[in-house]
């Protein structure tokens, strides 16, 4: 990710892809300094992995076990 969206995600304490994709697009656009360009950048990175904003837990791959 470029600096602006990465910084915005850290500011909002979104630390995992799982946390990210469970957010809705309109929620993301409410984050300070996170605009349509940041949203488009992340959507482009998620698409090849069949991930998108607004996913629910049943749509996500299982989480790996914690050690």
N, C-alpha and C positions, 0 to 999 in steps of 0.2 A: 504494500500500500504506500501511497505517497504520504508525506508528512501530515497534511491537514486531516484526512480521515483517520489516520492512525492516532493522532493526538486527540481527536474528538472521541474516539472509542475508548481510549485510556481514561479520559476525563469522565466519561459515563460509566466507567468500571465494567465495560464489555470486554471480557478477556478471552472468550472462546468463540469459535465459529458457531457452536451450538447456541450460545447466548445471542449471538448476532442474528442468526436466521430466524429466531423466534420473535424478533422485533418486527413490527409492521413498518412499511415504508414511511407512513406519515409520522410515526414515532421517531424515526431516524431524523426526519427533516426538522423536528423540534429541538434537536441537539444544537447548542451554540456552535457556529462556524462549520456546520455540516450542511451542505447544500445539495443541489441536484447533481453537480459534477461528482461530488464524493459518492453519492448514492449510485450513480451510473458506473463509477469505477469499481465499486464493490460488487454490484450486480454482474458486471463483466467477469470478475474473478470467481464468483459463485457458480455461474451458469454451467461451465464444463463439468462441474461436480454434481449436477442435478440438484443444486441448492438454490433457495430463493428466500426473500423476506416473507415473514408471515407463516412460516412452517409451524406445525404443532408437533409435540413429542412423538406421536404415532407415525409421522411421516419421516422422522429422522433415523439415520442408522443407529444401531445400538452403541452406547458409550463403552469404550474399553474399560476393563476393571481397573480400579485404583490399587496401587501396591501398598 
